[in-house]
Amino acid sequence: MPYYELKIGKQTGLVQVTQDLVSYTATLYWMPNRRAPRATDEVNSTPLAQHQTFGQSEAETLGLLRAWAVENFEPVSNFVQI
């Protein structure tokens, strides 16, 4: 299961690519923009935001995910496999 980093705006998102019998799924996880937390517990309880794309190949799925990111964040980097 490959993982990638994707710079979106001023933060780095984590992309996980999975494959089932008929398609690939790329899921981008990132911290949502929120006010500054007041306590450590509040930081630890912040849910990650996520977005998924689906395709017939890993390259197609990542391309669709990057296209979505470009529409929603600025700037957006290329994927870096980790």
MOPE-V499053 format. One record per helix or strand. SS is the DSSP state (A for helix, B for strand). FROM is the first residue (numbers start at 1). TO is the last residue. If there is no record, write none. Layout:
[[SS & FROM & TO] [SS & FROM & TO]]
//
This chain:
[[B & 3 & 8] [B & 11 & 19] [B & 24 & 31] [A & 40 & 44] [B & 48 & 55] [A & 58 & 72] [B & 76 & 76] [B & 80 & 81]]
//
